[in-house]
Amino acid sequence: MLKAIDKKKVTLLPGIFRERMNVNREYLMELDTQCLLQNFYLEAGIVMPGLQVVDNPETAKLHWGWEAPTCQLRGHFLGHWLSAAASYVATEQDRELKAKLDKIISELARCQELNGGEWIGSIPEKYFQKLADNRYIWSPQYVMHKTIMGLTHAYTDAGNEQALEILDHLSDWYVSWTDAMQKVNPHAVYSGEEGGMLEIWTRLYEITKKDKYLVLAKRYWNPGLFGKLVEGKDALTNCHSNASIPLSHGAAKLYEVTGELKWRTITELFWKNAVTDRGTYCTCGQNAGEFWVPPFMLGQFLGERNQEFCTVYNMVRTASYLFKWTGDTKYADYIERNLYNGFLAQQNAQTGMPAYFLPLAAGSHKKWGSKTRDFWCCHGTMVQAQSIYPDLIYFEDTEADKLIISQYIPSKLDYRRGETEVSFEQSTDMKYYNDQAFFDEHDDSQMSRWSLRFTIKSSAPETFTLLFRVPAWVKGTPVVQINGQEITELDINDGYLSIKKEWQNDTIKLFFPSALVMETLPDNPELAAIVDGPIVLAGLADSDFGLTGDFSNPRDFMMPQTEHTYETYPWMQNSYRTRNQQKNFMFKPLYEITDETYTVYFTRK
């Protein structure tokens, strides 16, 4: 089993992921603290200044959409905000966000006291009585899970002790409620979109070792989904995607905490059912309109409501568990594809706002959320997604003395190996001045984002192995130089390039050759998307014009477009123009699409 490197030791360096992380951080700071807390205040009977009577909703200092006081999911977003902010505190030592987070936690403690000492919800306790009575209510356990999750991260990542105290009292409420449900209506515990509860109670048991948290985990650990998976059934088709994925996180965390293999088996069966036996779109999404599509019937469900972002984020988390257990690069490849074509593609690069769905029909537009008037579920997962890049990059195999580079994201790792201080840095192999990348005409760097540079500095000589993931999209043999010397005999096995030597002050240059590939849909093989490395390309076309040429060699009808820029990369990356078509047009990375009309899948002519 691999050990994830503590994200507090990882810093993102200039590049597209750093840019998106910064945009997200500004949004977290921009949101008003009172508005973030508004539904907790209302539930606790606290009158906010100037809001005893709302004369004009348009100008009232309130968040709307799914955060409006009239919405049954109100308050869900604050939990995501706390998790994201806590992550920045951990990786960036962000004092502003820490002060804001601490203030919010203190106000939540105040609300809990006014509620009687246990309940700390943005929704009323009576919503849970509706679950007991089998009456419809919109996902109260989902809402409460976000609050519990956010408080947990406030403690683990931001060091806020008060958050753990709030959870200690809230868990007593849950023990009482689940006790009552064992006698009144055991099914109530498995309703209200409870998927995330299993993981979070298990995590709190892992942190505190208090038996009550394990008791709560046991109350949530027998959902019907697990039984179907064990029986070998298709447990997902036409089911709500995001309600099911968090259950895989719960099983995964139970395996890590208890060591019982049955929980690992369930997680692996979930992956098999969700991905291996279902197939994915070129972006790696597997759903439409929030529901799992039937196995390999992706073309039939191509439309305006593909790939709900919450599912992208949560499937990356499932893949992260599996990668950590196995080291299998297929999970890291899956994560990489989702980072470019989900995390980046569904975040507005200027505003940080999410696209709830990622349309894949011909002539699509992305629909962006607003900053204070929507607060869809995907608002919450998006602010978390942009904060977790440091969690995904580096891992250790301590028994084999190996450092694994799983994702190629410009970053710096500072950590200790025994008594030795080691600094490991990765970046694109281009010149940087004042945190901006510019092309230097005297530099011999390749004009490719897959030309990478790694530097290792150690306070004393250290011998260990570096494992570089060789992505599945690599075409040909990687090119490797160590301290200017090209290495001709490469040790590549099981998807990794292995380099073992005594390190102290060394530079590695690594180039991954890539190629354009056409990826078809299993039930519509005449439709294909163009993928460049892990990056899905979008044609700037308002309809499926069709493409003429050799689909086994897309360079037959695609010409690279190279232009000097002053942005993250000194040259335009992964952009092409068609040639020899009835109507020629541009392709560019799907993640660069903002308001343009685009088409991903084209018919083979």
Secondary structure, DSSP 8 states (H G I E B T S, - for coil): --EE--GGGEEE-SSHHHHHHHHHHHHHHHS-HHHHHHHHHHHHT---TT-SS-S-TTTSS---GGGSTT-TTTTHHHHHHHHHHHHHHHHH--HHHHHHHHHHHHHHHHHHHHTTSS---SS-THHHHHHHTT---S-HHHHHHHHHHHHHHHHHTT--HHHHHHHHHHHHHHHHHHHHHHHH-GGGGG-SS-TTHHHHHHHHHHHH--HHHHHHHHHTS--HHHHHHHTT----TTSBHHHHHHHHHHHHHHHHHH--HHHHHHHHHHHIIIIITT---TTS--EETTEE--TT-TGGG-SSSB--HHHHHHHHHHHHHHHHHH--HHHHHHHHHHIIIIITTTB-TTT--BBSS---STTB---B--SSS---HHHHHHHHHTT-GGGSSEEEETTTTEEEE-S---EEEEEEETTEEEEEEEEESS-EETTEE---TT----S-TTEEEEEEEEEEEEEEEEEEE--TT--S--EEEETTEEE-S-EEETTEEEEEEEEEEEEEEEE----EEEEEETTEEEEEEEEETTEEEEE--SS---B-S-TT-GGGTEEE---B-SSSSSB--S-EEE-SSSS--EEEEGGG-SSS-BB--EEB-
